[in-house]
């Protein structure tokens, strides 16, 4: 079901592990050709273009994109009590960790009379995207909204695809989560047209400053295309898990973890990195036992047997650590004898799950961490969604006359070195008359 890549005794001959590790076929550049006319249409025709795209792509006939407040309230009223309780727990845990992430203003007296204040300022308005394709990702409502609220964002809009079976509204569980979190500006718009709506504005949706949230390849392409017009969190594509395991790992647990992410999408990637052939064999047996018992068997089989998934055999755990760092997984599970120590040496991963009692699915819902994470190797340079994503640094510089006079000559010298005499003149004209 899942192929093997053997890197044993190949460490020195493989200069770039990333070049031989499996990846999902995810051609954002090709998708740009599809989303560009959609985004341009929304830019020029606004709401009418959004409605046309929903009719054509989602096969939903809408008169407006606004989700009425009554629909949010009704969805919350009808939410199963167990789901409501679980959502409240997920919200509370994420809010607790998000509040601990809050940065504070920092003031530095560089010299007497010269001060630089770094202010932490929340983004004014954000657009949060919640997918609604193969699964209603209600957890993504929590993961997007909570850090934005903790950061102090004043205006929050959320969009999720319209569903024909729910009268053109997003999935009711998504609406219930919005109501539970106090988000009442909600739109029934999906895909590239949603990102364009946030960027340019459409109907009653005013433009935003930042767009966050995962989505399909067309959502990712639209975010790439419109980056600059709006800020984006990252280009989060199909989900992925890497498991670094040795012979001490439980094959039943490892197989279940690989399946848990393969359940998301046929393009989801599940990668096992191990120095134990016996564990690899046992995981293969477990996959054959567990996959037929799953609800989404066909989707899972497609993902596990795809080119993006594999069991990678390595000489030892040290090589395995180098391999997973090169892979830079969205989710990295470490199930080894010294898992905590290894976890602290990982440099490239969206989130690391340590030991047998921290499965990735815990992080999807109730760990207190955020599950909106970089994919496709982007964890090598990018971070997951957090309070920091919704904040900006604004520097406030305050110098008195004496402090400026003390450094004036250096400023003029550097300005002349760059052949920008006007820069120097802005200082020298102030100090030319001598001390006041």
Helices and strands as residue ranges (DSSP letters): E 4-6, G 17-19, H 28-45, H 47-53, I 54-58, H 69-78, H 81-101, E 106-111, E 114-122, E 125-130, H 138-151, E 155-160, G 164-166, H 172-181, E 186-188, H 191-200, E 210-212, H 217-226, E 231-232, E 240-245, H 251-262, E 269-274, H 277-290, G 291-293, H 297-305, E 310-313, H 317-327, E 329-335, H 339-343, E 349-354, H 360-365, G 378-380, G 387-390, E 391-399, H 401-417, H 421-431
